[in-house]
Amino acid sequence: MSDEGYTAGLLASPDSSNSDSSSNEFAAGLEMKLDSLGPMVVNSDGTISRIANWQSMTDAEKERTMRVVGARNQ
């Protein structure tokens, strides 16, 4: 089976003629905090994920979750 001409699953490149100022480019060295997304969780298979309901958790739930995730990520 040849891969020639196979494009399923590929994304089209962005249209260069449509340049707007709201692009997602960041300057080198720019710091960006993602604390509102919750802690990073290292899964047993090595993949990384986040807690989906982090924003809806109470402060007490977040505190307990941070303690468990921190111990698990060691």
CHARMM internal coordinates of N, CA and C (Angstrom, degrees):
IC EDIT
DIST 1 N 1 CA 1.4466
DIST 1 CA 1 C 1.5179
ANGL 1 N 1 CA 1 C 108.21
DIST 1 C 2 N 1.3034
ANGL 1 CA 1 C 2 N 117.50
DIHE 1 N 1 CA 1 C 2 N 128.34
DIST 2 N 2 CA 1.4583
ANGL 1 C 2 N 2 CA 122.92
DIHE 1 CA 1 C 2 N 2 CA -178.11
DIST 2 CA 2 C 1.5195
ANGL 2 N 2 CA 2 C 110.67
DIHE 1 C 2 N 2 CA 2 C -94.05
DIST 2 C 3 N 1.3264
ANGL 2 CA 2 C 3 N 116.56
DIHE 2 N 2 CA 2 C 3 N 142.43
DIST 3 N 3 CA 1.4608
ANGL 2 C 3 N 3 CA 121.50
DIHE 2 CA 2 C 3 N 3 CA 177.35
DIST 3 CA 3 C 1.5174
ANGL 3 N 3 CA 3 C 111.83
DIHE 2 C 3 N 3 CA 3 C -87.12
DIST 3 C 4 N 1.3233
ANGL 3 CA 3 C 4 N 117.03
DIHE 3 N 3 CA 3 C 4 N -0.85
DIST 4 N 4 CA 1.4531
ANGL 3 C 4 N 4 CA 121.30
DIHE 3 CA 3 C 4 N 4 CA -177.64
DIST 4 CA 4 C 1.5237
ANGL 4 N 4 CA 4 C 110.64
DIHE 3 C 4 N 4 CA 4 C -62.07
DIST 4 C 5 N 1.3112
ANGL 4 CA 4 C 5 N 117.28
DIHE 4 N 4 CA 4 C 5 N 126.36
DIST 5 N 5 CA 1.4549
ANGL 4 C 5 N 5 CA 121.82
DIHE 4 CA 4 C 5 N 5 CA 179.17
DIST 5 CA 5 C 1.5171
ANGL 5 N 5 CA 5 C 113.75
DIHE 4 C 5 N 5 CA 5 C 79.87
DIST 5 C 6 N 1.3198
ANGL 5 CA 5 C 6 N 118.38
DIHE 5 N 5 CA 5 C 6 N 3.45
DIST 6 N 6 CA 1.4611
ANGL 5 C 6 N 6 CA 122.18
DIHE 5 CA 5 C 6 N 6 CA -178.58
DIST 6 CA 6 C 1.5184
ANGL 6 N 6 CA 6 C 109.50
DIHE 5 C 6 N 6 CA 6 C -82.09
DIST 6 C 7 N 1.3521
ANGL 6 CA 6 C 7 N 117.62
DIHE 6 N 6 CA 6 C 7 N 117.73
DIST 7 N 7 CA 1.4623
ANGL 6 C 7 N 7 CA 121.01
DIHE 6 CA 6 C 7 N 7 CA -178.32
DIST 7 CA 7 C 1.5160
ANGL 7 N 7 CA 7 C 112.91
DIHE 6 C 7 N 7 CA 7 C -127.85
DIST 7 C 8 N 1.3125
ANGL 7 CA 7 C 8 N 118.98
DIHE 7 N 7 CA 7 C 8 N 3.47
DIST 8 N 8 CA 1.4623
ANGL 7 C 8 N 8 CA 120.48
DIHE 7 CA 7 C 8 N 8 CA -179.60
DIST 8 CA 8 C 1.5218
ANGL 8 N 8 CA 8 C 109.36
DIHE 7 C 8 N 8 CA 8 C -63.29
DIST 8 C 9 N 1.3125
ANGL 8 CA 8 C 9 N 116.12
DIHE 8 N 8 CA 8 C 9 N 134.05
DIST 9 N 9 CA 1.4430
ANGL 8 C 9 N 9 CA 120.84
DIHE 8 CA 8 C 9 N 9 CA 178.17
DIST 9 CA 9 C 1.5177
ANGL 9 N 9 CA 9 C 114.23
DIHE 8 C 9 N 9 CA 9 C 87.01
DIST 9 C 10 N 1.3285
ANGL 9 CA 9 C 10 N 118.30
DIHE 9 N 9 CA 9 C 10 N -5.20
DIST 10 N 10 CA 1.4576
ANGL 9 C 10 N 10 CA 121.05
DIHE 9 CA 9 C 10 N 10 CA 178.87
DIST 10 CA 10 C 1.5207
ANGL 10 N 10 CA 10 C 110.17
DIHE 9 C 10 N 10 CA 10 C -94.93
DIST 10 C 11 N 1.3034
ANGL 10 CA 10 C 11 N 116.16
DIHE 10 N 10 CA 10 C 11 N 144.94
DIST 11 N 11 CA 1.4608
ANGL 10 C 11 N 11 CA 120.99
DIHE 10 CA 10 C 11 N 11 CA 177.73
DIST 11 CA 11 C 1.5120
ANGL 11 N 11 CA 11 C 109.92
DIHE 10 C 11 N 11 CA 11 C -92.44
DIST 11 C 12 N 1.3055
ANGL 11 CA 11 C 12 N 115.59
DIHE 11 N 11 CA 11 C 12 N 146.04
DIST 12 N 12 CA 1.4614
ANGL 11 C 12 N 12 CA 120.14
DIHE 11 CA 11 C 12 N 12 CA 176.71
DIST 12 CA 12 C 1.5168
ANGL 12 N 12 CA 12 C 109.38
DIHE 11 C 12 N 12 CA 12 C -72.22
DIST 12 C 13 N 1.3194
ANGL 12 CA 12 C 13 N 116.29
DIHE 12 N 12 CA 12 C 13 N 148.51
DIST 13 N 13 CA 1.4608
ANGL 12 C 13 N 13 CA 119.46
DIHE 12 CA 12 C 13 N 13 CA 177.48
DIST 13 CA 13 C 1.5256
ANGL 13 N 13 CA 13 C 109.41
DIHE 12 C 13 N 13 CA 13 C -70.36
DIST 13 C 14 N 1.3287
ANGL 13 CA 13 C 14 N 117.49
DIHE 13 N 13 CA 13 C 14 N 152.36
DIST 14 N 14 CA 1.4597
ANGL 13 C 14 N 14 CA 120.07
DIHE 13 CA 13 C 14 N 14 CA -178.89
DIST 14 CA 14 C 1.5175
ANGL 14 N 14 CA 14 C 111.69
DIHE 13 C 14 N 14 CA 14 C -65.83
DIST 14 C 15 N 1.2982
ANGL 14 CA 14 C 15 N 115.47
DIHE 14 N 14 CA 14 C 15 N 149.71
DIST 15 N 15 CA 1.4581
ANGL 14 C 15 N 15 CA 122.18
DIHE 14 CA 14 C 15 N 15 CA 179.59
DIST 15 CA 15 C 1.5244
ANGL 15 N 15 CA 15 C 108.44
DIHE 14 C 15 N 15 CA 15 C -74.85
DIST 15 C 16 N 1.3241
ANGL 15 CA 15 C 16 N 117.26
DIHE 15 N 15 CA 15 C 16 N 112.21
DIST 16 N 16 CA 1.4661
ANGL 15 C 16 N 16 CA 121.13
DIHE 15 CA 15 C 16 N 16 CA -176.14
DIST 16 CA 16 C 1.5224
ANGL 16 N 16 CA 16 C 112.46
DIHE 15 C 16 N 16 CA 16 C -70.52
DIST 16 C 17 N 1.3177
ANGL 16 CA 16 C 17 N 118.24
DIHE 16 N 16 CA 16 C 17 N -20.41
DIST 17 N 17 CA 1.4625
ANGL 16 C 17 N 17 CA 120.14
DIHE 16 CA 16 C 17 N 17 CA 179.75
DIST 17 CA 17 C 1.5193
ANGL 17 N 17 CA 17 C 111.75
DIHE 16 C 17 N 17 CA 17 C -76.52
DIST 17 C 18 N 1.3406
ANGL 17 CA 17 C 18 N 116.97
DIHE 17 N 17 CA 17 C 18 N -16.11
DIST 18 N 18 CA 1.4540
ANGL 17 C 18 N 18 CA 122.12
DIHE 17 CA 17 C 18 N 18 CA -179.33
DIST 18 CA 18 C 1.5226
ANGL 18 N 18 CA 18 C 109.79
DIHE 17 C 18 N 18 CA 18 C -100.86
DIST 18 C 19 N 1.3241
ANGL 18 CA 18 C 19 N 116.13
DIHE 18 N 18 CA 18 C 19 N 67.67
DIST 19 N 19 CA 1.4637
ANGL 18 C 19 N 19 CA 119.03
DIHE 18 CA 18 C 19 N 19 CA -179.30
DIST 19 CA 19 C 1.5150
ANGL 19 N 19 CA 19 C 109.23
DIHE 18 C 19 N 19 CA 19 C -91.67
DIST 19 C 20 N 1.3169
ANGL 19 CA 19 C 20 N 116.12
DIHE 19 N 19 CA 19 C 20 N 118.93
DIST 20 N 20 CA 1.4547
ANGL 19 C 20 N 20 CA 119.22
DIHE 19 CA 19 C 20 N 20 CA 176.47
DIST 20 CA 20 C 1.5181
ANGL 20 N 20 CA 20 C 108.97
DIHE 19 C 20 N 20 CA 20 C -121.37
DIST 20 C 21 N 1.2921
ANGL 20 CA 20 C 21 N 117.42
DIHE 20 N 20 CA 20 C 21 N 162.71
DIST 21 N 21 CA 1.4543
ANGL 20 C 21 N 21 CA 122.08
DIHE 20 CA 20 C 21 N 21 CA -173.46
DIST 21 CA 21 C 1.5225
ANGL 21 N 21 CA 21 C 112.80
DIHE 20 C 21 N 21 CA 21 C -77.72
DIST 21 C 22 N 1.3239
ANGL 21 CA 21 C 22 N 119.39
DIHE 21 N 21 CA 21 C 22 N -4.07
DIST 22 N 22 CA 1.4612
ANGL 21 C 22 N 22 CA 120.78
DIHE 21 CA 21 C 22 N 22 CA -178.43
DIST 22 CA 22 C 1.5281
ANGL 22 N 22 CA 22 C 111.90
DIHE 21 C 22 N 22 CA 22 C -97.44
DIST 22 C 23 N 1.3243
ANGL 22 CA 22 C 23 N 116.65
DIHE 22 N 22 CA 22 C 23 N 33.09
DIST 23 N 23 CA 1.4610
ANGL 22 C 23 N 23 CA 119.51
DIHE 22 CA 22 C 23 N 23 CA 179.67
DIST 23 CA 23 C 1.5269
ANGL 23 N 23 CA 23 C 110.18
DIHE 22 C 23 N 23 CA 23 C -69.91
DIST 23 C 24 N 1.3038
ANGL 23 CA 23 C 24 N 116.32
DIHE 23 N 23 CA 23 C 24 N 166.15
DIST 24 N 24 CA 1.4589
ANGL 23 C 24 N 24 CA 121.89
DIHE 23 CA 23 C 24 N 24 CA -177.49
DIST 24 CA 24 C 1.5205
ANGL 24 N 24 CA 24 C 112.31
DIHE 23 C 24 N 24 CA 24 C -96.95
DIST 24 C 25 N 1.3063
ANGL 24 CA 24 C 25 N 118.17
DIHE 24 N 24 CA 24 C 25 N 33.46
DIST 25 N 25 CA 1.4502
ANGL 24 C 25 N 25 CA 121.48
DIHE 24 CA 24 C 25 N 25 CA 179.24
DIST 25 CA 25 C 1.5231
ANGL 25 N 25 CA 25 C 109.73
DIHE 24 C 25 N 25 CA 25 C -89.82
DIST 25 C 26 N 1.3229
ANGL 25 CA 25 C 26 N 115.81
DIHE 25 N 25 CA 25 C 26 N 139.38
DIST 26 N 26 CA 1.4492
ANGL 25 C 26 N 26 CA 121.30
DIHE 25 CA 25 C 26 N 26 CA -179.20
DIST 26 CA 26 C 1.5190
ANGL 26 N 26 CA 26 C 108.74
DIHE 25 C 26 N 26 CA 26 C -124.82
DIST 26 C 27 N 1.3008
ANGL 26 CA 26 C 27 N 115.84
DIHE 26 N 26 CA 26 C 27 N 144.99
DIST 27 N 27 CA 1.4621
ANGL 26 C 27 N 27 CA 120.74
DIHE 26 CA 26 C 27 N 27 CA 177.93
DIST 27 CA 27 C 1.5237
ANGL 27 N 27 CA 27 C 109.66
DIHE 26 C 27 N 27 CA 27 C -71.63
DIST 27 C 28 N 1.3143
ANGL 27 CA 27 C 28 N 115.56
DIHE 27 N 27 CA 27 C 28 N 150.22
DIST 28 N 28 CA 1.4606
ANGL 27 C 28 N 28 CA 120.05
DIHE 27 CA 27 C 28 N 28 CA 177.99
DIST 28 CA 28 C 1.5197
ANGL 28 N 28 CA 28 C 109.45
DIHE 27 C 28 N 28 CA 28 C -61.73
DIST 28 C 29 N 1.3156
ANGL 28 CA 28 C 29 N 116.46
DIHE 28 N 28 CA 28 C 29 N 135.58
DIST 29 N 29 CA 1.4515
ANGL 28 C 29 N 29 CA 121.00
DIHE 28 CA 28 C 29 N 29 CA 178.76
DIST 29 CA 29 C 1.5158
ANGL 29 N 29 CA 29 C 113.79
DIHE 28 C 29 N 29 CA 29 C 87.02
DIST 29 C 30 N 1.3154
ANGL 29 CA 29 C 30 N 118.43
DIHE 29 N 29 CA 29 C 30 N -1.98
DIST 30 N 30 CA 1.4571
ANGL 29 C 30 N 30 CA 121.40
DIHE 29 CA 29 C 30 N 30 CA 179.16
DIST 30 CA 30 C 1.5193
ANGL 30 N 30 CA 30 C 109.52
DIHE 29 C 30 N 30 CA 30 C -71.83
DIST 30 C 31 N 1.3095
ANGL 30 CA 30 C 31 N 116.88
DIHE 30 N 30 CA 30 C 31 N 129.85
DIST 31 N 31 CA 1.4591
ANGL 30 C 31 N 31 CA 121.45
DIHE 30 CA 30 C 31 N 31 CA -179.83
DIST 31 CA 31 C 1.5177
ANGL 31 N 31 CA 31 C 109.33
DIHE 30 C 31 N 31 CA 31 C -95.10
DIST 31 C 32 N 1.3208
ANGL 31 CA 31 C 32 N 116.12
DIHE 31 N 31 CA 31 C 32 N 134.86
DIST 32 N 32 CA 1.4528
ANGL 31 C 32 N 32 CA 121.07
DIHE 31 CA 31 C 32 N 32 CA -178.93
DIST 32 CA 32 C 1.5184
ANGL 32 N 32 CA 32 C 108.30
DIHE 31 C 32 N 32 CA 32 C -132.62
DIST 32 C 33 N 1.3119
ANGL 32 CA 32 C 33 N 117.38
DIHE 32 N 32 CA 32 C 33 N 121.06
DIST 33 N 33 CA 1.4636
ANGL 32 C 33 N 33 CA 121.59
DIHE 32 CA 32 C 33 N 33 CA -178.61
DIST 33 CA 33 C 1.5288
ANGL 33 N 33 CA 33 C 109.41
DIHE 32 C 33 N 33 CA 33 C -93.10
DIST 33 C 34 N 1.3203
ANGL 33 CA 33 C 34 N 115.46
DIHE 33 N 33 CA 33 C 34 N 136.37
DIST 34 N 34 CA 1.4575
ANGL 33 C 34 N 34 CA 121.81
DIHE 33 CA 33 C 34 N 34 CA 179.56
DIST 34 CA 34 C 1.5274
ANGL 34 N 34 CA 34 C 110.06
DIHE 33 C 34 N 34 CA 34 C -121.36
DIST 34 C 35 N 1.3265
ANGL 34 CA 34 C 35 N 116.37
DIHE 34 N 34 CA 34 C 35 N 30.06
DIST 35 N 35 CA 1.4559
ANGL 34 C 35 N 35 CA 121.46
DIHE 34 CA 34 C 35 N 35 CA -177.41
DIST 35 CA 35 C 1.5210
ANGL 35 N 35 CA 35 C 112.92
DIHE 34 C 35 N 35 CA 35 C -58.50
DIST 35 C 36 N 1.3225
ANGL 35 CA 35 C 36 N 116.91
DIHE 35 N 35 CA 35 C 36 N -33.45
DIST 36 N 36 CA 1.4619
ANGL 35 C 36 N 36 CA 119.71
DIHE 35 CA 35 C 36 N 36 CA -177.89
DIST 36 CA 36 C 1.5258
ANGL 36 N 36 CA 36 C 112.63
DIHE 35 C 36 N 36 CA 36 C -66.95
DIST 36 C 37 N 1.3434
ANGL 36 CA 36 C 37 N 117.21
DIHE 36 N 36 CA 36 C 37 N -15.21
DIST 37 N 37 CA 1.4661
ANGL 36 C 37 N 37 CA 120.75
DIHE 36 CA 36 C 37 N 37 CA 178.42
DIST 37 CA 37 C 1.5186
ANGL 37 N 37 CA 37 C 113.00
DIHE 36 C 37 N 37 CA 37 C -84.01
DIST 37 C 38 N 1.3283
ANGL 37 CA 37 C 38 N 116.02
DIHE 37 N 37 CA 37 C 38 N -8.86
DIST 38 N 38 CA 1.4538
ANGL 37 C 38 N 38 CA 119.65
DIHE 37 CA 37 C 38 N 38 CA 179.21
DIST 38 CA 38 C 1.5102
ANGL 38 N 38 CA 38 C 112.39
DIHE 37 C 38 N 38 CA 38 C 92.93
DIST 38 C 39 N 1.3425
ANGL 38 CA 38 C 39 N 116.10
DIHE 38 N 38 CA 38 C 39 N 176.79
DIST 39 N 39 CA 1.4614
ANGL 38 C 39 N 39 CA 120.52
DIHE 38 CA 38 C 39 N 39 CA -175.85
DIST 39 CA 39 C 1.5278
ANGL 39 N 39 CA 39 C 112.48
DIHE 38 C 39 N 39 CA 39 C -73.36
DIST 39 C 40 N 1.3247
ANGL 39 CA 39 C 40 N 114.67
DIHE 39 N 39 CA 39 C 40 N 154.78
DIST 40 N 40 CA 1.4578
ANGL 39 C 40 N 40 CA 121.05
DIHE 39 CA 39 C 40 N 40 CA 173.81
DIST 40 CA 40 C 1.5289
ANGL 40 N 40 CA 40 C 107.24
DIHE 39 C 40 N 40 CA 40 C -81.16
DIST 40 C 41 N 1.2971
ANGL 40 CA 40 C 41 N 117.33
DIHE 40 N 40 CA 40 C 41 N 135.81
DIST 41 N 41 CA 1.4604
ANGL 40 C 41 N 41 CA 122.69
DIHE 40 CA 40 C 41 N 41 CA 179.03
DIST 41 CA 41 C 1.5237
ANGL 41 N 41 CA 41 C 107.80
DIHE 40 C 41 N 41 CA 41 C -113.18
DIST 41 C 42 N 1.3314
ANGL 41 CA 41 C 42 N 116.54
DIHE 41 N 41 CA 41 C 42 N 124.14
DIST 42 N 42 CA 1.4590
ANGL 41 C 42 N 42 CA 121.08
DIHE 41 CA 41 C 42 N 42 CA 175.79
DIST 42 CA 42 C 1.5207
ANGL 42 N 42 CA 42 C 107.18
DIHE 41 C 42 N 42 CA 42 C -91.46
DIST 42 C 43 N 1.3186
ANGL 42 CA 42 C 43 N 116.45
DIHE 42 N 42 CA 42 C 43 N 113.04
DIST 43 N 43 CA 1.4641
ANGL 42 C 43 N 43 CA 121.83
DIHE 42 CA 42 C 43 N 43 CA -178.67
DIST 43 CA 43 C 1.5283
ANGL 43 N 43 CA 43 C 110.72
DIHE 42 C 43 N 43 CA 43 C -76.67
DIST 43 C 44 N 1.3134
ANGL 43 CA 43 C 44 N 117.08
DIHE 43 N 43 CA 43 C 44 N 164.32
DIST 44 N 44 CA 1.4650
ANGL 43 C 44 N 44 CA 121.99
DIHE 43 CA 43 C 44 N 44 CA -176.89
DIST 44 CA 44 C 1.5292
ANGL 44 N 44 CA 44 C 112.43
DIHE 43 C 44 N 44 CA 44 C -62.01
DIST 44 C 45 N 1.3399
ANGL 44 CA 44 C 45 N 117.87
DIHE 44 N 44 CA 44 C 45 N -24.52
DIST 45 N 45 CA 1.4666
ANGL 44 C 45 N 45 CA 120.28
DIHE 44 CA 44 C 45 N 45 CA 178.94
DIST 45 CA 45 C 1.5286
ANGL 45 N 45 CA 45 C 112.38
DIHE 44 C 45 N 45 CA 45 C -91.13
DIST 45 C 46 N 1.3464
ANGL 45 CA 45 C 46 N 116.79
DIHE 45 N 45 CA 45 C 46 N 5.37
DIST 46 N 46 CA 1.4557
ANGL 45 C 46 N 46 CA 120.79
DIHE 45 CA 45 C 46 N 46 CA 176.96
DIST 46 CA 46 C 1.5151
ANGL 46 N 46 CA 46 C 114.89
DIHE 45 C 46 N 46 CA 46 C 93.40
DIST 46 C 47 N 1.3211
ANGL 46 CA 46 C 47 N 117.78
DIHE 46 N 46 CA 46 C 47 N -8.23
DIST 47 N 47 CA 1.4511
ANGL 46 C 47 N 47 CA 120.03
DIHE 46 CA 46 C 47 N 47 CA 178.15
DIST 47 CA 47 C 1.5317
ANGL 47 N 47 CA 47 C 109.91
DIHE 46 C 47 N 47 CA 47 C -75.56
DIST 47 C 48 N 1.3055
ANGL 47 CA 47 C 48 N 116.00
DIHE 47 N 47 CA 47 C 48 N 160.91
DIST 48 N 48 CA 1.4636
ANGL 47 C 48 N 48 CA 121.28
DIHE 47 CA 47 C 48 N 48 CA -178.43
DIST 48 CA 48 C 1.5211
ANGL 48 N 48 CA 48 C 108.72
DIHE 47 C 48 N 48 CA 48 C -117.64
DIST 48 C 49 N 1.3292
ANGL 48 CA 48 C 49 N 115.52
DIHE 48 N 48 CA 48 C 49 N 138.23
DIST 49 N 49 CA 1.4633
ANGL 48 C 49 N 49 CA 120.08
DIHE 48 CA 48 C 49 N 49 CA 178.43
DIST 49 CA 49 C 1.5191
ANGL 49 N 49 CA 49 C 108.80
DIHE 48 C 49 N 49 CA 49 C -143.41
DIST 49 C 50 N 1.2956
ANGL 49 CA 49 C 50 N 116.01
DIHE 49 N 49 CA 49 C 50 N 178.66
DIST 50 N 50 CA 1.4628
ANGL 49 C 50 N 50 CA 122.75
DIHE 49 CA 49 C 50 N 50 CA 176.94
DIST 50 CA 50 C 1.5243
ANGL 50 N 50 CA 50 C 108.19
DIHE 49 C 50 N 50 CA 50 C -125.86
DIST 50 C 51 N 1.3237
ANGL 50 CA 50 C 51 N 116.10
DIHE 50 N 50 CA 50 C 51 N 163.84
DIST 51 N 51 CA 1.4591
ANGL 50 C 51 N 51 CA 121.80
DIHE 50 CA 50 C 51 N 51 CA 179.34
DIST 51 CA 51 C 1.5257
ANGL 51 N 51 CA 51 C 107.59
DIHE 50 C 51 N 51 CA 51 C -83.82
DIST 51 C 52 N 1.3213
ANGL 51 CA 51 C 52 N 116.45
DIHE 51 N 51 CA 51 C 52 N 119.43
DIST 52 N 52 CA 1.4654
ANGL 51 C 52 N 52 CA 122.13
DIHE 51 CA 51 C 52 N 52 CA -171.27
DIST 52 CA 52 C 1.5271
ANGL 52 N 52 CA 52 C 113.48
DIHE 51 C 52 N 52 CA 52 C -63.16
DIST 52 C 53 N 1.3102
ANGL 52 CA 52 C 53 N 118.26
DIHE 52 N 52 CA 52 C 53 N -37.02
DIST 53 N 53 CA 1.4681
ANGL 52 C 53 N 53 CA 120.61
DIHE 52 CA 52 C 53 N 53 CA -174.80
DIST 53 CA 53 C 1.5314
ANGL 53 N 53 CA 53 C 112.44
DIHE 52 C 53 N 53 CA 53 C -100.00
DIST 53 C 54 N 1.3116
ANGL 53 CA 53 C 54 N 118.42
DIHE 53 N 53 CA 53 C 54 N 24.09
DIST 54 N 54 CA 1.4584
ANGL 53 C 54 N 54 CA 122.68
DIHE 53 CA 53 C 54 N 54 CA -175.67
DIST 54 CA 54 C 1.5223
ANGL 54 N 54 CA 54 C 112.28
DIHE 53 C 54 N 54 CA 54 C -54.93
DIST 54 C 55 N 1.3201
ANGL 54 CA 54 C 55 N 118.04
DIHE 54 N 54 CA 54 C 55 N -44.72
DIST 55 N 55 CA 1.4610
ANGL 54 C 55 N 55 CA 121.16
DIHE 54 CA 54 C 55 N 55 CA -175.88
DIST 55 CA 55 C 1.5252
ANGL 55 N 55 CA 55 C 112.76
DIHE 54 C 55 N 55 CA 55 C -68.29
DIST 55 C 56 N 1.3092
ANGL 55 CA 55 C 56 N 118.26
DIHE 55 N 55 CA 55 C 56 N -23.67
DIST 56 N 56 CA 1.4574
ANGL 55 C 56 N 56 CA 120.36
DIHE 55 CA 55 C 56 N 56 CA -179.19
DIST 56 CA 56 C 1.5385
ANGL 56 N 56 CA 56 C 112.84
DIHE 55 C 56 N 56 CA 56 C -94.16
DIST 56 C 57 N 1.3380
ANGL 56 CA 56 C 57 N 117.32
DIHE 56 N 56 CA 56 C 57 N -1.05
DIST 57 N 57 CA 1.4649
ANGL 56 C 57 N 57 CA 120.93
DIHE 56 CA 56 C 57 N 57 CA 179.46
DIST 57 CA 57 C 1.5309
ANGL 57 N 57 CA 57 C 110.64
DIHE 56 C 57 N 57 CA 57 C -77.94
DIST 57 C 58 N 1.3205
ANGL 57 CA 57 C 58 N 115.45
DIHE 57 N 57 CA 57 C 58 N 150.35
DIST 58 N 58 CA 1.4667
ANGL 57 C 58 N 58 CA 120.27
DIHE 57 CA 57 C 58 N 58 CA 174.21
DIST 58 CA 58 C 1.5306
ANGL 58 N 58 CA 58 C 108.48
DIHE 57 C 58 N 58 CA 58 C -76.11
DIST 58 C 59 N 1.3264
ANGL 58 CA 58 C 59 N 117.21
DIHE 58 N 58 CA 58 C 59 N 167.44
DIST 59 N 59 CA 1.4621
ANGL 58 C 59 N 59 CA 120.65
DIHE 58 CA 58 C 59 N 59 CA 179.25
DIST 59 CA 59 C 1.5205
ANGL 59 N 59 CA 59 C 111.58
DIHE 58 C 59 N 59 CA 59 C -61.35
DIST 59 C 60 N 1.3280
ANGL 59 CA 59 C 60 N 117.15
DIHE 59 N 59 CA 59 C 60 N -38.62
DIST 60 N 60 CA 1.4653
ANGL 59 C 60 N 60 CA 121.00
DIHE 59 CA 59 C 60 N 60 CA 178.74
DIST 60 CA 60 C 1.5297
ANGL 60 N 60 CA 60 C 110.93
DIHE 59 C 60 N 60 CA 60 C -64.53
DIST 60 C 61 N 1.3306
ANGL 60 CA 60 C 61 N 116.96
DIHE 60 N 60 CA 60 C 61 N -41.23
DIST 61 N 61 CA 1.4672
ANGL 60 C 61 N 61 CA 121.19
DIHE 60 CA 60 C 61 N 61 CA 178.44
DIST 61 CA 61 C 1.5279
ANGL 61 N 61 CA 61 C 110.46
DIHE 60 C 61 N 61 CA 61 C -65.54
DIST 61 C 62 N 1.3222
ANGL 61 CA 61 C 62 N 116.33
DIHE 61 N 61 CA 61 C 62 N -40.79
DIST 62 N 62 CA 1.4633
ANGL 61 C 62 N 62 CA 120.31
DIHE 61 CA 61 C 62 N 62 CA 178.81
DIST 62 CA 62 C 1.5298
ANGL 62 N 62 CA 62 C 110.84
DIHE 61 C 62 N 62 CA 62 C -63.48
DIST 62 C 63 N 1.3134
ANGL 62 CA 62 C 63 N 116.27
DIHE 62 N 62 CA 62 C 63 N -40.56
DIST 63 N 63 CA 1.4571
ANGL 62 C 63 N 63 CA 121.18
DIHE 62 CA 62 C 63 N 63 CA 179.59
DIST 63 CA 63 C 1.5289
ANGL 63 N 63 CA 63 C 111.30
DIHE 62 C 63 N 63 CA 63 C -62.20
DIST 63 C 64 N 1.3389
ANGL 63 CA 63 C 64 N 116.30
DIHE 63 N 63 CA 63 C 64 N -47.81
DIST 64 N 64 CA 1.4681
ANGL 63 C 64 N 64 CA 120.64
DIHE 63 CA 63 C 64 N 64 CA 178.53
DIST 64 CA 64 C 1.5257
ANGL 64 N 64 CA 64 C 110.77
DIHE 63 C 64 N 64 CA 64 C -63.20
DIST 64 C 65 N 1.3113
ANGL 64 CA 64 C 65 N 116.23
DIHE 64 N 64 CA 64 C 65 N -42.95
DIST 65 N 65 CA 1.4655
ANGL 64 C 65 N 65 CA 120.94
DIHE 64 CA 64 C 65 N 65 CA -179.44
DIST 65 CA 65 C 1.5232
ANGL 65 N 65 CA 65 C 110.71
DIHE 64 C 65 N 65 CA 65 C -62.32
DIST 65 C 66 N 1.3321
ANGL 65 CA 65 C 66 N 117.28
DIHE 65 N 65 CA 65 C 66 N -42.51
DIST 66 N 66 CA 1.4656
ANGL 65 C 66 N 66 CA 120.98
DIHE 65 CA 65 C 66 N 66 CA 178.67
DIST 66 CA 66 C 1.5317
ANGL 66 N 66 CA 66 C 110.81
DIHE 65 C 66 N 66 CA 66 C -61.67
DIST 66 C 67 N 1.3189
ANGL 66 CA 66 C 67 N 116.60
DIHE 66 N 66 CA 66 C 67 N -39.35
DIST 67 N 67 CA 1.4595
ANGL 66 C 67 N 67 CA 120.85
DIHE 66 CA 66 C 67 N 67 CA 179.51
DIST 67 CA 67 C 1.5419
ANGL 67 N 67 CA 67 C 110.14
DIHE 66 C 67 N 67 CA 67 C -63.97
DIST 67 C 68 N 1.3302
ANGL 67 CA 67 C 68 N 116.73
DIHE 67 N 67 CA 67 C 68 N -45.20
DIST 68 N 68 CA 1.4682
ANGL 67 C 68 N 68 CA 121.08
DIHE 67 CA 67 C 68 N 68 CA -179.08
DIST 68 CA 68 C 1.5342
ANGL 68 N 68 CA 68 C 110.80
DIHE 67 C 68 N 68 CA 68 C -68.10
DIST 68 C 69 N 1.3285
ANGL 68 CA 68 C 69 N 116.52
DIHE 68 N 68 CA 68 C 69 N -46.32
DIST 69 N 69 CA 1.4689
ANGL 68 C 69 N 69 CA 120.19
DIHE 68 CA 68 C 69 N 69 CA -178.50
DIST 69 CA 69 C 1.5227
ANGL 69 N 69 CA 69 C 110.44
DIHE 68 C 69 N 69 CA 69 C -65.32
DIST 69 C 70 N 1.3282
ANGL 69 CA 69 C 70 N 116.73
DIHE 69 N 69 CA 69 C 70 N -40.62
DIST 70 N 70 CA 1.4560
ANGL 69 C 70 N 70 CA 120.07
DIHE 69 CA 69 C 70 N 70 CA 178.54
DIST 70 CA 70 C 1.5224
ANGL 70 N 70 CA 70 C 111.94
DIHE 69 C 70 N 70 CA 70 C -59.93
DIST 70 C 71 N 1.3183
ANGL 70 CA 70 C 71 N 117.12
DIHE 70 N 70 CA 70 C 71 N -42.52
DIST 71 N 71 CA 1.4698
ANGL 70 C 71 N 71 CA 120.74
DIHE 70 CA 70 C 71 N 71 CA 178.59
DIST 71 CA 71 C 1.5281
ANGL 71 N 71 CA 71 C 110.52
DIHE 70 C 71 N 71 CA 71 C -69.11
DIST 71 C 72 N 1.3046
ANGL 71 CA 71 C 72 N 116.80
DIHE 71 N 71 CA 71 C 72 N -39.06
DIST 72 N 72 CA 1.4665
ANGL 71 C 72 N 72 CA 121.20
DIHE 71 CA 71 C 72 N 72 CA -177.44
DIST 72 CA 72 C 1.5234
ANGL 72 N 72 CA 72 C 111.27
DIHE 71 C 72 N 72 CA 72 C -70.02
DIST 72 C 73 N 1.3238
ANGL 72 CA 72 C 73 N 117.37
DIHE 72 N 72 CA 72 C 73 N -35.30
DIST 73 N 73 CA 1.4582
ANGL 72 C 73 N 73 CA 120.88
DIHE 72 CA 72 C 73 N 73 CA -177.14
DIST 73 CA 73 C 1.5236
ANGL 73 N 73 CA 73 C 113.49
DIHE 72 C 73 N 73 CA 73 C -75.32
DIST 73 C 74 N 1.3292
ANGL 73 CA 73 C 74 N 117.79
DIHE 73 N 73 CA 73 C 74 N -6.83
DIST 74 N 74 CA 1.4762
ANGL 73 C 74 N 74 CA 120.25
DIHE 73 CA 73 C 74 N 74 CA -178.60
DIST 74 CA 74 C 1.4779
ANGL 74 N 74 CA 74 C 111.08
DIHE 73 C 74 N 74 CA 74 C -65.94
END
COOR INIT
IC SEED 1 N 1 CA 1 C
IC BUILD
